[in-house]
Amino acid sequence: MKKNLLRLLALLVLALTAAHAADDKLIAAVRAADDERVAATKAGDRKRLEAIYSKDLHYAHSSGKIDTQASYIDSLVKRTTIYEKYDYQTREFRPAGPGIFLMIARVLINATANGQKISNDLNILAVWREEQGKWRFLAWQSCKNPPADAAAAAKK
């Protein structure tokens, strides 16, 4: 009886280890896809952007503006929006179902939009979806963090 229990326990440990290793590989693949998304976004390269952004893209900016794949890529290619700095403070990937990962992050962004400089400290929720064997950026929702002095005052 003890031998069977030990064998069962060993099999369970092996299964959990294999599942964890598979998740690590998927997370590494999605992280690499996000790194490419950021590089393509900063470069404004249409071919790279079309390869990474899903045709079903729903991009909700912190300003409330909503973009589709076509409108967002056009703004990046035409350089009406130029991202200069994209600095993740935190970035975490969580599996949400088969072929779906959530990305939860805090990012500092410096950009120029329609000729105006913008600096944002954002919390974001993004969705990655596997489409025909490739990770595609499906959705983005962001909100601005309050300035540090306002956040400290609110806690008092």
N, C-alpha and C positions, 0 to 999 in steps of 0.2 A: 504494500500500500504506500509506504513512504517513498519507494523508488518511483512509482507512478506519479506521485505528487511532485517529486523533484523533477522528473522529466517534463511534466506539464508546465511547471514553473520555468524551467530552462527554455522551453519552446515559446512561452509567453514573452520572456525577456528578449529572445531572438527576434520575434515578430515585432515587438515594440521598437527595437533597435533598427530594424530594416525600415519600418514606417517612418521613423525619425530621419533616417538618412535620405529617404525619398523626399520628405518635406524639405530638408535642407537643400537638396538639388533643385527643387522647384522654386524655393525662395531665391536661391542664387540666380536662376534664370530670369525670374521676374525683376530682381534688383538690377541685373544687367540690362534688361529691356528698359527699365526706368532711367538708368544712366544714359542709354542711347536716346531716349525721349528728351531728356534735358539738353544733351549735346545738339540734337537736331533742332530743338526749339531755339536755342541760342544762335545756331547757324542760319536758321531760316531757310533750310534746304528742303524744297518741296518733295523731292523723291523720298528722302529719309522720313519726313513728316508723314507722308501718305502710307509709308510702310509700317509706322508705329501707331498712328492714331486710327482707331476703329472707325469704320464708316458710320457706326451708330453713336459716335461721340456726343456726349452731353457735357459741356464745359461751363460750369456756373462760377463766374468770377466773384471775388469778394465784394465787388461793386454792385452786384446784382445782374450784370450783363450775362446773357446766355449765348454761347457759341455752339455751332455744329462743327463737324469735321471740316467742311468746306470753308465756312466763315473764319474759323480759327486759323487754319493753314494759310488762307489768303492774307490775314493780318500779319502773320509772321513772315511770309514770303515778300509781301509788299513793304515790309519794315515799318508798318504803322504801329506795331508793337515790337519792341526790341528788348530782349532780356539780357542784361549785362551780368548780373550776379544771381546765382541760384544756390543758396547755402543751406542745406538741411541741418537743422539742429537735432532733430530726431527723425527716424524713419523706420517703421515697423511693417512687416508684411504678415497677414493672417489669412490662411485658407478659409474661404467662405462656402465652398462647395466644389464639385468637380469642375476644373477649368476656370475657377474664379478666385482671385485674391483681392483682399482689401489692403490698401496702403494707408496707414495712419501716420501723419507726419506734422512736424512744425518746420517751416522753411522761411528764411529771410530772402526776399527778392528785391533786386533793384532793376528797374526797367524804365523804358521811355515809351509812352503811349501818346500818339498824336502830338509829338513834340514836347510833352511834359514829363519831367522826371518823377518817378514814383518809387517809394521805398515801402515795402510791406513786410510785416511780421505776421505770418499766416498759420493757422491750424487747417489742415486739409484732410479730407477723406477722398480717396481715389479708388477706382475699381479697374482691375486688370482682368481681361478675359482671354482665354486661349481660343484662337480662331484659326482653324485649319492648321493646327500644329505650331502656331506662332502666337506669342504674347502680344496683345494689342491693348492700348490705353482706351478704356471705355467711358469713364466718367471722372469728373473732378468737381468737388464742392469745397469752397474755402470760406473762412471767416477771419477777419482781422483780430489780432490780439490788441488789447488796449496798451497804450504807452506804459512803460514801467512805473512811472510816478503815479499815474491814474490807477493802476492795478494795486499799488501799495496803499493808496488812499482808500480804495474800496474795501480793503481788508480790515481797516480800523473801525 
